[in-house]
Amino acid sequence: MVTERIGQMREYLATSEIDLLMIYTEFRASPAGRDIERHNFLRLPIKAIFEVIRYSGDRDKRLANINSISTARLAGIIISIAKSFGGDKGSETPIDQLLPFPLNEESNLAISETKEIMKELIAKRKLPVRVIAALNKVITA
């Protein structure tokens, strides 16, 4: 069983091309890989390299979403105006559908929990009126 698995791995490695230059470029583009030189890069475990690249990709997606929020809100306003001209008075388009990458479900859960806490604080009148006014758009969105 083990020898079969090793044979399969050898066959896979013999037929697949690993583009080290592309991997090194992506690794160096990540915040964690900026200071690592070629000779140190080649000594790193492959799993560590791919984890750094994966985390960097997740970070880039998150930054793209953050930088696109205002554009997505503007697109949502334009879509709602277009819908009103068409006679549709239905619901608004969710902002997460207008972002370049899908939102993380775990972060959505944290945002919804935060909204619930804010609503409770408002109901208990624990927040000043000016804070409630500032949070109104965030809580109702």
N, CA, C and O atoms as CSV, one atom per row, in Angstrom:
chain,resi,resn,atom,element,x,y,z
A,1,MET,N,N,0.825,-1.188,0.000
A,1,MET,CA,C,0.000,0.000,0.000
A,1,MET,C,C,0.873,1.257,0.000
A,1,MET,O,O,0.647,2.177,-0.786
A,2,VAL,N,N,1.868,1.288,0.883
A,2,VAL,CA,C,2.742,2.457,0.973
A,2,VAL,C,C,3.590,2.582,-0.284
A,2,VAL,O,O,3.783,3.681,-0.805
A,3,THR,N,N,4.095,1.452,-0.768
A,3,THR,CA,C,4.926,1.505,-1.970
A,3,THR,C,C,4.109,1.931,-3.187
A,3,THR,O,O,4.629,2.598,-4.082
A,4,GLU,N,N,2.821,1.546,-3.224
A,4,GLU,CA,C,1.950,1.996,-4.315
A,4,GLU,C,C,1.763,3.509,-4.262
A,4,GLU,O,O,1.812,4.193,-5.285
A,5,ARG,N,N,1.553,4.011,-3.067
A,5,ARG,CA,C,1.359,5.451,-2.876
A,5,ARG,C,C,2.620,6.217,-3.261
A,5,ARG,O,O,2.536,7.261,-3.907
A,6,ILE,N,N,3.779,5.712,-2.872
A,6,ILE,CA,C,5.042,6.354,-3.240
A,6,ILE,C,C,5.227,6.319,-4.751
A,6,ILE,O,O,5.704,7.284,-5.349
A,7,GLY,N,N,4.851,5.215,-5.358
A,7,GLY,CA,C,4.935,5.107,-6.816
A,7,GLY,C,C,4.029,6.114,-7.506
A,7,GLY,O,O,4.414,6.727,-8.502
A,8,GLN,N,N,2.821,6.282,-6.972
A,8,GLN,CA,C,1.895,7.269,-7.544
A,8,GLN,C,C,2.455,8.681,-7.408
A,8,GLN,O,O,2.351,9.494,-8.327
A,9,MET,N,N,3.049,8.961,-6.250
A,9,MET,CA,C,3.621,10.296,-6.038
A,9,MET,C,C,4.796,10.544,-6.978
A,9,MET,O,O,4.930,11.636,-7.532
A,10,ARG,N,N,5.642,9.544,-7.158
A,10,ARG,CA,C,6.775,9.690,-8.072
A,10,ARG,C,C,6.280,9.934,-9.495
A,10,ARG,O,O,6.816,10.776,-10.216
A,11,GLU,N,N,5.256,9.191,-9.883
A,11,GLU,CA,C,4.681,9.349,-11.222
A,11,GLU,C,C,4.086,10.750,-11.384
A,11,GLU,O,O,4.268,11.393,-12.418
A,12,TYR,N,N,3.378,11.215,-10.359
A,12,TYR,CA,C,2.783,12.553,-10.409
A,12,TYR,C,C,3.851,13.635,-10.503
A,12,TYR,O,O,3.733,14.564,-11.303
A,13,LEU,N,N,4.890,13.515,-9.687
A,13,LEU,CA,C,5.953,14.516,-9.712
A,13,LEU,C,C,6.741,14.476,-11.012
A,13,LEU,O,O,7.267,15.498,-11.453
A,14,ALA,N,N,6.825,13.308,-11.625
A,14,ALA,CA,C,7.559,13.196,-12.882
A,14,ALA,C,C,6.774,13.822,-14.029
A,14,ALA,O,O,7.371,14.298,-14.994
A,15,THR,N,N,5.438,13.829,-13.939
A,15,THR,CA,C,4.629,14.347,-15.041
A,15,THR,C,C,4.175,15.784,-14.830
A,15,THR,O,O,3.895,16.481,-15.805
A,16,SER,N,N,4.093,16.246,-13.588
A,16,SER,CA,C,3.599,17.604,-13.357
A,16,SER,C,C,4.761,18.587,-13.354
A,16,SER,O,O,5.867,18.282,-12.907
A,17,GLU,N,N,4.473,19.762,-13.862
A,17,GLU,CA,C,5.475,20.809,-13.865
A,17,GLU,C,C,5.188,21.747,-12.707
A,17,GLU,O,O,4.067,22.230,-12.551
A,18,ILE,N,N,6.181,21.994,-11.916
A,18,ILE,CA,C,6.058,22.958,-10.838
A,18,ILE,C,C,6.830,24.191,-11.296
A,18,ILE,O,O,8.050,24.155,-11.459
A,19,ASP,N,N,6.111,25.258,-11.494
A,19,ASP,CA,C,6.728,26.490,-11.956
A,19,ASP,C,C,7.261,27.247,-10.747
A,19,ASP,O,O,6.552,28.050,-10.142
A,20,LEU,N,N,8.515,26.983,-10.401
A,20,LEU,CA,C,9.115,27.593,-9.219
A,20,LEU,C,C,9.224,29.104,-9.340
A,20,LEU,O,O,9.110,29.812,-8.340
A,21,LEU,N,N,9.440,29.605,-10.539
A,21,LEU,CA,C,9.539,31.049,-10.706
A,21,LEU,C,C,8.200,31.721,-10.389
A,21,LEU,O,O,8.167,32.759,-9.729
A,22,MET,N,N,7.097,31.129,-10.859
A,22,MET,CA,C,5.778,31.685,-10.573
A,22,MET,C,C,5.480,31.607,-9.074
A,22,MET,O,O,4.966,32.558,-8.487
A,23,ILE,N,N,5.805,30.469,-8.463
A,23,ILE,CA,C,5.559,30.293,-7.032
A,23,ILE,C,C,6.413,31.283,-6.236
A,23,ILE,O,O,5.930,31.891,-5.281
A,24,TYR,N,N,7.672,31.443,-6.625
A,24,TYR,CA,C,8.548,32.388,-5.932
A,24,TYR,C,C,8.052,33.822,-6.093
A,24,TYR,O,O,8.125,34.613,-5.153
A,25,THR,N,N,7.550,34.158,-7.277
A,25,THR,CA,C,7.025,35.498,-7.516
A,25,THR,C,C,5.807,35.765,-6.641
A,25,THR,O,O,5.702,36.832,-6.036
A,26,GLU,N,N,4.889,34.811,-6.570
A,26,GLU,CA,C,3.710,34.965,-5.719
A,26,GLU,C,C,4.112,35.038,-4.250
A,26,GLU,O,O,3.551,35.820,-3.482
A,27,PHE,N,N,5.075,34.228,-3.871
A,27,PHE,CA,C,5.548,34.230,-2.495
A,27,PHE,C,C,6.169,35.574,-2.142
A,27,PHE,O,O,5.908,36.110,-1.065
A,28,ARG,N,N,6.984,36.125,-3.033
A,28,ARG,CA,C,7.622,37.413,-2.775
A,28,ARG,C,C,6.617,38.558,-2.774
A,28,ARG,O,O,6.856,39.584,-2.138
A,29,ALA,N,N,5.494,38.400,-3.477
A,29,ALA,CA,C,4.464,39.438,-3.510
A,29,ALA,C,C,3.658,39.468,-2.215
A,29,ALA,O,O,2.998,40.464,-1.918
A,30,SER,N,N,3.706,38.393,-1.450
A,30,SER,CA,C,2.966,38.355,-0.188
A,30,SER,C,C,3.733,39.134,0.875
A,30,SER,O,O,4.958,39.231,0.804
A,31,PRO,N,N,3.022,39.694,1.866
A,31,PRO,CA,C,3.708,40.447,2.920
A,31,PRO,C,C,4.718,39.600,3.701
A,31,PRO,O,O,5.756,40.108,4.125
A,32,ALA,N,N,4.422,38.331,3.889
A,32,ALA,CA,C,5.313,37.473,4.673
A,32,ALA,C,C,6.558,37.060,3.888
A,32,ALA,O,O,7.571,36.707,4.491
A,33,GLY,N,N,6.501,37.098,2.568
A,33,GLY,CA,C,7.625,36.621,1.767
A,33,GLY,C,C,8.517,37.692,1.210
A,33,GLY,O,O,9.451,37.397,0.464
A,34,ARG,N,N,8.249,38.936,1.559
A,34,ARG,CA,C,9.030,40.038,0.989
A,34,ARG,C,C,10.497,40.006,1.377
A,34,ARG,O,O,11.353,40.391,0.581
A,35,ASP,N,N,10.796,39.560,2.569
A,35,ASP,CA,C,12.172,39.625,3.069
A,35,ASP,C,C,12.953,38.329,2.891
A,35,ASP,O,O,14.093,38.235,3.345
A,36,ILE,N,N,12.377,37.348,2.252
A,36,ILE,CA,C,13.037,36.042,2.131
A,36,ILE,C,C,13.729,35.943,0.775
A,36,ILE,O,O,13.101,36.129,-0.267
A,37,GLU,N,N,14.989,35.658,0.800
A,37,GLU,CA,C,15.786,35.549,-0.421
A,37,GLU,C,C,15.618,34.168,-1.050
A,37,GLU,O,O,15.018,33.272,-0.457
A,38,ARG,N,N,16.156,34.010,-2.261
A,38,ARG,CA,C,15.997,32.764,-3.004
A,38,ARG,C,C,16.543,31.547,-2.280
A,38,ARG,O,O,15.892,30.503,-2.238
A,39,HIS,N,N,17.720,31.671,-1.717
A,39,HIS,CA,C,18.326,30.495,-1.080
A,39,HIS,C,C,17.533,30.080,0.163
A,39,HIS,O,O,17.455,28.890,0.469
A,40,ASN,N,N,16.947,31.036,0.880
A,40,ASN,CA,C,16.104,30.676,2.024
A,40,ASN,C,C,14.743,30.143,1.566
A,40,ASN,O,O,14.155,29.276,2.212
A,41,PHE,N,N,14.252,30.674,0.443
A,41,PHE,CA,C,12.981,30.202,-0.118
A,41,PHE,C,C,13.052,28.722,-0.471
A,41,PHE,O,O,12.119,27.966,-0.200
A,42,LEU,N,N,14.154,28.318,-1.070
A,42,LEU,CA,C,14.299,26.927,-1.489
A,42,LEU,C,C,14.418,25.966,-0.305
A,42,LEU,O,O,14.214,24.763,-0.471
A,43,ARG,N,N,14.739,26.465,0.864
A,43,ARG,CA,C,14.848,25.621,2.050
A,43,ARG,C,C,13.529,25.498,2.821
A,43,ARG,O,O,13.413,24.669,3.724
A,44,LEU,N,N,12.547,26.314,2.471
A,44,LEU,CA,C,11.261,26.269,3.177
A,44,LEU,C,C,10.457,25.038,2.772
A,44,LEU,O,O,10.559,24.576,1.636
A,45,PRO,N,N,9.659,24.505,3.694
A,45,PRO,CA,C,8.768,23.402,3.322
A,45,PRO,C,C,7.711,23.882,2.328
A,45,PRO,O,O,7.244,25.018,2.403
A,46,ILE,N,N,7.347,23.013,1.410
A,46,ILE,CA,C,6.388,23.370,0.378
A,46,ILE,C,C,5.038,23.760,0.994
A,46,ILE,O,O,4.377,24.685,0.523
A,47,LYS,N,N,4.645,23.058,2.034
A,47,LYS,CA,C,3.369,23.367,2.678
A,47,LYS,C,C,3.369,24.787,3.244
A,47,LYS,O,O,2.366,25.493,3.144
A,48,ALA,N,N,4.474,25.204,3.830
A,48,ALA,CA,C,4.571,26.561,4.381
A,48,ALA,C,C,4.487,27.599,3.263
A,48,ALA,O,O,3.845,28.638,3.419
A,49,ILE,N,N,5.131,27.316,2.151
A,49,ILE,CA,C,5.098,28.244,1.011
A,49,ILE,C,C,3.677,28.411,0.505
A,49,ILE,O,O,3.220,29.531,0.276
A,50,PHE,N,N,2.975,27.290,0.329
A,50,PHE,CA,C,1.618,27.374,-0.199
A,50,PHE,C,C,0.653,28.001,0.806
A,50,PHE,O,O,-0.309,28.655,0.402
A,51,GLU,N,N,0.889,27.816,2.102
A,51,GLU,CA,C,0.045,28.472,3.110
A,51,GLU,C,C,0.239,29.985,3.062
A,51,GLU,O,O,-0.730,30.737,3.158
A,52,VAL,N,N,1.479,30.431,2.915
A,52,VAL,CA,C,1.741,31.870,2.814
A,52,VAL,C,C,1.063,32.438,1.571
A,52,VAL,O,O,0.461,33.510,1.628
A,53,ILE,N,N,1.155,31.733,0.463
A,53,ILE,CA,C,0.514,32.193,-0.777
A,53,ILE,C,C,-1.000,32.208,-0.619
A,53,ILE,O,O,-1.661,33.131,-1.095
A,54,ARG,N,N,-1.558,31.194,0.044
A,54,ARG,CA,C,-3.010,31.125,0.230
A,54,ARG,C,C,-3.497,32.269,1.118
A,54,ARG,O,O,-4.485,32.931,0.799
A,55,TYR,N,N,-2.806,32.498,2.225
A,55,TYR,CA,C,-3.188,33.603,3.110
A,55,TYR,C,C,-3.060,34.945,2.400
A,55,TYR,O,O,-3.879,35.842,2.600
A,56,SER,N,N,-2.037,35.077,1.578
A,56,SER,CA,C,-1.863,36.316,0.827
A,56,SER,C,C,-3.004,36.514,-0.167
A,56,SER,O,O,-3.482,37.633,-0.354
A,57,GLY,N,N,-3.434,35.441,-0.796
A,57,GLY,CA,C,-4.565,35.525,-1.722
A,57,GLY,C,C,-5.845,35.910,-1.009
A,57,GLY,O,O,-6.612,36.735,-1.504
A,58,ASP,N,N,-6.081,35.312,0.163
A,58,ASP,CA,C,-7.260,35.681,0.955
A,58,ASP,C,C,-7.198,37.147,1.357
A,58,ASP,O,O,-8.210,37.848,1.328
A,59,ARG,N,N,-6.014,37.608,1.731
A,59,ARG,CA,C,-5.834,39.016,2.114
A,59,ARG,C,C,-6.103,39.927,0.927
A,59,ARG,O,O,-6.753,40.961,1.077
A,60,ASP,N,N,-5.612,39.557,-0.249
A,60,ASP,CA,C,-5.841,40.371,-1.439
A,60,ASP,C,C,-7.327,40.449,-1.792
A,60,ASP,O,O,-7.821,41.501,-2.197
A,61,LYS,N,N,-8.032,39.332,-1.635
A,61,LYS,CA,C,-9.480,39.334,-1.894
A,61,LYS,C,C,-10.199,40.245,-0.909
A,61,LYS,O,O,-11.088,41.009,-1.287
A,62,ARG,N,N,-9.809,40.156,0.350
A,62,ARG,CA,C,-10.426,40.997,1.380
A,62,ARG,C,C,-10.170,42.474,1.100
A,62,ARG,O,O,-11.078,43.296,1.229
A,63,LEU,N,N,-8.941,42.816,0.716
A,63,LEU,CA,C,-8.612,44.207,0.390
A,63,LEU,C,C,-9.376,44.688,-0.845
A,63,LEU,O,O,-9.814,45.838,-0.897
A,64,ALA,N,N,-9.533,43.815,-1.832
A,64,ALA,CA,C,-10.299,44.196,-3.025
A,64,ALA,C,C,-11.751,44.482,-2.654
A,64,ALA,O,O,-12.348,45.433,-3.158
A,65,ASN,N,N,-12.318,43.659,-1.773
A,65,ASN,CA,C,-13.685,43.911,-1.320
A,65,ASN,C,C,-13.778,45.218,-0.546
A,65,ASN,O,O,-14.714,45.993,-0.743
A,66,ILE,N,N,-12.819,45.463,0.326
A,66,ILE,CA,C,-12.828,46.698,1.120
A,66,ILE,C,C,-12.719,47.913,0.211
A,66,ILE,O,O,-13.416,48.907,0.417
A,67,ASN,N,N,-11.856,47.843,-0.786
A,67,ASN,CA,C,-11.679,48.969,-1.698
A,67,ASN,C,C,-12.848,49.136,-2.661
A,67,ASN,O,O,-12.968,50.185,-3.294
A,68,SER,N,N,-13.711,48.134,-2.789
A,68,SER,CA,C,-14.835,48.197,-3.719
A,68,SER,C,C,-16.166,48.492,-3.045
A,68,SER,O,O,-17.199,48.513,-3.714
A,69,ILE,N,N,-16.165,48.717,-1.751
A,69,ILE,CA,C,-17.435,48.915,-1.050
A,69,ILE,C,C,-18.159,50.158,-1.543
A,69,ILE,O,O,-19.364,50.107,-1.791
A,70,SER,N,N,-17.449,51.272,-1.692
A,70,SER,CA,C,-18.119,52.501,-2.134
A,70,SER,C,C,-18.667,52.349,-3.550
A,70,SER,O,O,-19.753,52.842,-3.854
A,71,THR,N,N,-17.912,51.663,-4.421
A,71,THR,CA,C,-18.390,51.418,-5.777
A,71,THR,C,C,-19.613,50.510,-5.758
A,71,THR,O,O,-20.552,50.714,-6.528
A,72,ALA,N,N,-19.605,49.513,-4.887
A,72,ALA,CA,C,-20.748,48.605,-4.780
A,72,ALA,C,C,-21.980,49.338,-4.252
A,72,ALA,O,O,-23.094,49.092,-4.713
A,73,ARG,N,N,-21.786,50.225,-3.298
A,73,ARG,CA,C,-22.921,51.013,-2.796
A,73,ARG,C,C,-23.491,51.906,-3.887
A,73,ARG,O,O,-24.708,52.019,-4.029
A,74,LEU,N,N,-22.615,52.539,-4.656
A,74,LEU,CA,C,-23.071,53.374,-5.768
A,74,LEU,C,C,-23.823,52.529,-6.796
A,74,LEU,O,O,-24.867,52.942,-7.301
A,75,ALA,N,N,-23.295,51.356,-7.099
A,75,ALA,CA,C,-23.986,50.459,-8.031
A,75,ALA,C,C,-25.346,50.048,-7.481
A,75,ALA,O,O,-26.311,49.941,-8.238
A,76,GLY,N,N,-25.436,49.815,-6.170
A,76,GLY,CA,C,-26.714,49.476,-5.547
A,76,GLY,C,C,-27.722,50.600,-5.689
A,76,GLY,O,O,-28.901,50.349,-5.939
A,77,ILE,N,N,-27.268,51.848,-5.531
A,77,ILE,CA,C,-28.164,52.999,-5.702
A,77,ILE,C,C,-28.637,53.089,-7.145
A,77,ILE,O,O,-29.817,53.333,-7.400
A,78,ILE,N,N,-27.732,52.896,-8.081
A,78,ILE,CA,C,-28.094,52.965,-9.498
A,78,ILE,C,C,-29.071,51.851,-9.848
A,78,ILE,O,O,-30.023,52.077,-10.595
A,79,ILE,N,N,-28.849,50.660,-9.323
A,79,ILE,CA,C,-29.761,49.538,-9.582
A,79,ILE,C,C,-31.139,49.816,-8.994
A,79,ILE,O,O,-32.155,49.525,-9.627
A,80,SER,N,N,-31.180,50.378,-7.785
A,80,SER,CA,C,-32.487,50.679,-7.185
A,80,SER,C,C,-33.212,51.764,-7.962
A,80,SER,O,O,-34.436,51.712,-8.081
A,81,ILE,N,N,-32.483,52.761,-8.504
A,81,ILE,CA,C,-33.115,53.793,-9.340
A,81,ILE,C,C,-33.644,53.171,-10.629
A,81,ILE,O,O,-34.751,53.479,-11.070
A,82,ALA,N,N,-32.840,52.294,-11.226
A,82,ALA,CA,C,-33.289,51.630,-12.453
A,82,ALA,C,C,-34.518,50.757,-12.194
A,82,ALA,O,O,-35.429,50.696,-13.021
A,83,LYS,N,N,-34.537,50.086,-11.049
A,83,LYS,CA,C,-35.701,49.264,-10.702
A,83,LYS,C,C,-36.938,50.131,-10.493
A,83,LYS,O,O,-38.044,49.744,-10.870
A,84,SER,N,N,-36.746,51.307,-9.889
A,84,SER,CA,C,-37.900,52.181,-9.654
A,84,SER,C,C,-38.457,52.716,-10.970
A,84,SER,O,O,-39.668,52.888,-11.102
A,85,PHE,N,N,-37.579,52.983,-11.955
A,85,PHE,CA,C,-38.063,53.395,-13.267
A,85,PHE,C,C,-38.813,52.265,-13.949
A,85,PHE,O,O,-39.727,52.507,-14.737
A,86,GLY,N,N,-38.435,51.046,-13.654
A,86,GLY,CA,C,-39.100,49.885,-14.227
A,86,GLY,C,C,-40.387,49.521,-13.500
A,86,GLY,O,O,-41.108,48.624,-13.935
A,87,GLY,N,N,-40.681,50.195,-12.412
A,87,GLY,CA,C,-41.911,49.941,-11.677
A,87,GLY,C,C,-41.757,48.920,-10.569
A,87,GLY,O,O,-42.738,48.578,-9.910
A,88,ASP,N,N,-40.556,48.426,-10.349
A,88,ASP,CA,C,-40.323,47.448,-9.287
A,88,ASP,C,C,-40.028,48.186,-7.989
A,88,ASP,O,O,-39.077,48.963,-7.906
A,89,LYS,N,N,-40.835,47.939,-7.002
A,89,LYS,CA,C,-40.608,48.567,-5.700
A,89,LYS,C,C,-40.224,47.505,-4.674
A,89,LYS,O,O,-40.578,47.595,-3.498
A,90,GLY,N,N,-39.506,46.520,-5.139
A,90,GLY,CA,C,-39.120,45.394,-4.290
A,90,GLY,C,C,-37.917,45.705,-3.431
A,90,GLY,O,O,-37.654,46.854,-3.075
A,91,SER,N,N,-37.208,44.671,-3.114
A,91,SER,CA,C,-36.084,44.779,-2.178
A,91,SER,C,C,-34.839,45.343,-2.860
A,91,SER,O,O,-34.723,45.354,-4.086
A,92,GLU,N,N,-33.913,45.809,-2.022
A,92,GLU,CA,C,-32.631,46.302,-2.521
A,92,GLU,C,C,-31.723,45.138,-2.890
A,92,GLU,O,O,-31.884,44.020,-2.400
A,93,THR,N,N,-30.779,45.422,-3.752
A,93,THR,CA,C,-29.778,44.413,-4.105
A,93,THR,C,C,-28.763,44.341,-2.982
A,93,THR,O,O,-28.207,45.366,-2.590
A,94,PRO,N,N,-28.509,43.144,-2.451
A,94,PRO,CA,C,-27.505,43.035,-1.370
A,94,PRO,C,C,-26.126,43.459,-1.868
A,94,PRO,O,O,-25.726,43.144,-2.989
A,95,ILE,N,N,-25.421,44.172,-1.017
A,95,ILE,CA,C,-24.105,44.705,-1.396
A,95,ILE,C,C,-23.091,43.587,-1.648
A,95,ILE,O,O,-22.165,43.767,-2.439
A,96,ASP,N,N,-23.251,42.440,-0.992
A,96,ASP,CA,C,-22.268,41.366,-1.190
A,96,ASP,C,C,-22.352,40.769,-2.588
A,96,ASP,O,O,-21.406,40.120,-3.036
A,97,GLN,N,N,-23.472,40.977,-3.289
A,97,GLN,CA,C,-23.570,40.501,-4.670
A,97,GLN,C,C,-22.859,41.435,-5.641
A,97,GLN,O,O,-22.598,41.064,-6.785
A,98,LEU,N,N,-22.548,42.640,-5.188
A,98,LEU,CA,C,-21.902,43.625,-6.050
A,98,LEU,C,C,-20.400,43.723,-5.820
A,98,LEU,O,O,-19.718,44.478,-6.512
A,99,LEU,N,N,-19.887,42.983,-4.876
A,99,LEU,CA,C,-18.451,42.993,-4.586
A,99,LEU,C,C,-17.713,42.022,-5.503
A,99,LEU,O,O,-18.316,41.066,-5.990
A,100,PRO,N,N,-16.415,42.247,-5.749
A,100,PRO,CA,C,-15.682,41.374,-6.672
A,100,PRO,C,C,-15.523,39.935,-6.193
A,100,PRO,O,O,-15.448,39.020,-7.013
A,101,PHE,N,N,-15.471,39.721,-4.890
A,101,PHE,CA,C,-15.301,38.374,-4.349
A,101,PHE,C,C,-16.395,38.106,-3.331
A,101,PHE,O,O,-16.851,39.030,-2.657
A,102,PRO,N,N,-16.822,36.865,-3.210
A,102,PRO,CA,C,-17.860,36.568,-2.211
A,102,PRO,C,C,-17.344,36.839,-0.805
A,102,PRO,O,O,-16.172,36.630,-0.494
A,103,LEU,N,N,-18.255,37.308,0.026
A,103,LEU,CA,C,-17.879,37.590,1.405
A,103,LEU,C,C,-17.691,36.305,2.183
A,103,LEU,O,O,-18.298,35.282,1.868
A,104,ASN,N,N,-16.867,36.362,3.177
A,104,ASN,CA,C,-16.614,35.225,4.047
A,104,ASN,C,C,-17.817,35.029,4.963
A,104,ASN,O,O,-18.259,35.984,5.603
A,105,GLU,N,N,-18.347,33.831,5.041
A,105,GLU,CA,C,-19.516,33.565,5.870
A,105,GLU,C,C,-19.236,33.804,7.347
A,105,GLU,O,O,-20.116,34.260,8.077
A,106,GLU,N,N,-18.018,33.500,7.798
A,106,GLU,CA,C,-17.677,33.709,9.208
A,106,GLU,C,C,-17.695,35.193,9.554
A,106,GLU,O,O,-18.138,35.575,10.637
A,107,SER,N,N,-17.216,36.029,8.636
A,107,SER,CA,C,-17.235,37.464,8.904
A,107,SER,C,C,-18.658,38.002,8.858
A,107,SER,O,O,-18.996,38.923,9.602
A,108,ASN,N,N,-19.500,37.434,7.986
A,108,ASN,CA,C,-20.908,37.844,7.962
A,108,ASN,C,C,-21.571,37.524,9.288
A,108,ASN,O,O,-22.389,38.300,9.781
A,109,LEU,N,N,-21.226,36.391,9.864
A,109,LEU,CA,C,-21.790,35.998,11.152
A,109,LEU,C,C,-21.361,36.982,12.233
A,109,LEU,O,O,-22.166,37.365,13.082
A,110,ALA,N,N,-20.102,37.388,12.204
A,110,ALA,CA,C,-19.609,38.358,13.190
A,110,ALA,C,C,-20.289,39.708,13.003
A,110,ALA,O,O,-20.611,40.382,13.981
A,111,ILE,N,N,-20.508,40.103,11.760
A,111,ILE,CA,C,-21.177,41.377,11.501
A,111,ILE,C,C,-22.616,41.329,11.991
A,111,ILE,O,O,-23.096,42.292,12.588
A,112,SER,N,N,-23.310,40.224,11.748
A,112,SER,CA,C,-24.694,40.128,12.206
A,112,SER,C,C,-24.769,40.106,13.730
A,112,SER,O,O,-25.690,40.681,14.310
A,113,GLU,N,N,-23.809,39.448,14.385
A,113,GLU,CA,C,-23.776,39.459,15.852
A,113,GLU,C,C,-23.526,40.870,16.375
A,113,GLU,O,O,-24.129,41.288,17.364
A,114,THR,N,N,-22.639,41.597,15.711
A,114,THR,CA,C,-22.360,42.978,16.115
A,114,THR,C,C,-23.608,43.846,15.954
A,114,THR,O,O,-23.902,44.685,16.805
A,115,LYS,N,N,-24.334,43.638,14.862
A,115,LYS,CA,C,-25.569,44.401,14.660
A,115,LYS,C,C,-26.571,44.113,15.759
A,115,LYS,O,O,-27.230,45.027,16.254
A,116,GLU,N,N,-26.693,42.842,16.149
A,116,GLU,CA,C,-27.638,42.481,17.213
A,116,GLU,C,C,-27.242,43.145,18.537
A,116,GLU,O,O,-28.103,43.625,19.275
A,117,ILE,N,N,-25.956,43.170,18.830
A,117,ILE,CA,C,-25.484,43.819,20.062
A,117,ILE,C,C,-25.789,45.310,20.018
A,117,ILE,O,O,-26.240,45.886,21.009
A,118,MET,N,N,-25.540,45.942,18.858
A,118,MET,CA,C,-25.840,47.365,18.724
A,118,MET,C,C,-27.329,47.628,18.910
A,118,MET,O,O,-27.712,48.600,19.561
A,119,LYS,N,N,-28.170,46.765,18.342
A,119,LYS,CA,C,-29.620,46.936,18.487
A,119,LYS,C,C,-30.037,46.821,19.954
A,119,LYS,O,O,-30.894,47.572,20.420
A,120,GLU,N,N,-29.433,45.884,20.673
A,120,GLU,CA,C,-29.747,45.744,22.098
A,120,GLU,C,C,-29.314,46.985,22.877
A,120,GLU,O,O,-30.046,47.465,23.743
A,121,LEU,N,N,-28.123,47.503,22.568
A,121,LEU,CA,C,-27.643,48.708,23.251
A,121,LEU,C,C,-28.556,49.909,22.956
A,121,LEU,O,O,-28.809,50.737,23.832
A,122,ILE,N,N,-29.037,49.988,21.728
A,122,ILE,CA,C,-29.945,51.078,21.382
A,122,ILE,C,C,-31.260,50.916,22.129
A,122,ILE,O,O,-31.809,51.888,22.647
A,123,ALA,N,N,-31.763,49.690,22.183
A,123,ALA,CA,C,-33.026,49.446,22.882
A,123,ALA,C,C,-32.907,49.760,24.377
A,123,ALA,O,O,-33.859,50.245,24.990
A,124,LYS,N,N,-31.753,49.486,24.954
A,124,LYS,CA,C,-31.545,49.762,26.384
A,124,LYS,C,C,-31.127,51.207,26.634
A,124,LYS,O,O,-30.941,51.612,27.781
A,125,ARG,N,N,-30.978,51.988,25.557
A,125,ARG,CA,C,-30.579,53.404,25.633
A,125,ARG,C,C,-29.221,53.578,26.330
A,125,ARG,O,O,-29.029,54.497,27.126
A,126,LYS,N,N,-28.290,52.678,26.011
A,126,LYS,CA,C,-26.944,52.739,26.579
A,126,LYS,C,C,-25.995,53.592,25.735
A,126,LYS,O,O,-24.897,53.927,26.178
A,127,LEU,N,N,-26.420,53.939,24.528
A,127,LEU,CA,C,-25.570,54.726,23.638
A,127,LEU,C,C,-26.106,56.143,23.521
A,127,LEU,O,O,-27.318,56.355,23.582
A,128,PRO,N,N,-25.216,57.117,23.353
A,128,PRO,CA,C,-25.672,58.493,23.145
A,128,PRO,C,C,-26.452,58.628,21.834
A,128,PRO,O,O,-26.276,57.819,20.922
A,129,VAL,N,N,-27.297,59.630,21.738
A,129,VAL,CA,C,-28.147,59.822,20.561
A,129,VAL,C,C,-27.313,60.037,19.307
A,129,VAL,O,O,-27.669,59.529,18.244
A,130,ARG,N,N,-26.222,60.770,19.403
A,130,ARG,CA,C,-25.390,61.024,18.222
A,130,ARG,C,C,-24.754,59.739,17.696
A,130,ARG,O,O,-24.570,59.595,16.488
A,131,VAL,N,N,-24.417,58.802,18.586
A,131,VAL,CA,C,-23.855,57.512,18.166
A,131,VAL,C,C,-24.934,56.678,17.491
A,131,VAL,O,O,-24.685,56.024,16.478
A,132,ILE,N,N,-26.137,56.706,18.062
A,132,ILE,CA,C,-27.252,55.968,17.457
A,132,ILE,C,C,-27.526,56.496,16.057
A,132,ILE,O,O,-27.741,55.717,15.129
A,133,ALA,N,N,-27.518,57.809,15.901
A,133,ALA,CA,C,-27.753,58.403,14.585
A,133,ALA,C,C,-26.665,57.989,13.591
A,133,ALA,O,O,-26.958,57.715,12.427
A,134,ALA,N,N,-25.430,57.945,14.045
A,134,ALA,CA,C,-24.331,57.547,13.161
A,134,ALA,C,C,-24.411,56.063,12.790
A,134,ALA,O,O,-24.039,55.687,11.679
A,135,LEU,N,N,-24.889,55.223,13.701
A,135,LEU,CA,C,-24.974,53.785,13.443
A,135,LEU,C,C,-26.248,53.376,12.712
A,135,LEU,O,O,-26.370,52.221,12.305
A,136,ASN,N,N,-27.183,54.273,12.538
A,136,ASN,CA,C,-28.469,53.926,11.943
A,136,ASN,C,C,-28.323,53.277,10.579
A,136,ASN,O,O,-28.955,52.254,10.316
A,137,LYS,N,N,-27.500,53.849,9.701
A,137,LYS,CA,C,-27.317,53.284,8.359
A,137,LYS,C,C,-26.664,51.912,8.411
A,137,LYS,O,O,-27.017,51.023,7.635
A,138,VAL,N,N,-25.726,51.738,9.312
A,138,VAL,CA,C,-25.020,50.457,9.420
A,138,VAL,C,C,-25.941,49.368,9.934
A,138,VAL,O,O,-25.909,48.237,9.448
A,139,ILE,N,N,-26.768,49.711,10.928
A,139,ILE,CA,C,-27.635,48.715,11.559
A,139,ILE,C,C,-28.790,48.338,10.644
A,139,ILE,O,O,-29.179,47.171,10.601
A,140,THR,N,N,-29.340,49.281,9.923
A,140,THR,CA,C,-30.490,48.992,9.073
A,140,THR,C,C,-30.083,48.375,7.744
A,140,THR,O,O,-30.936,47.842,7.033
A,141,ALA,N,N,-28.818,48.432,7.392
A,141,ALA,CA,C,-28.364,47.876,6.095
A,141,ALA,C,C,-28.358,46.373,6.137
A,141,ALA,O,O,-28.009,45.729,5.148
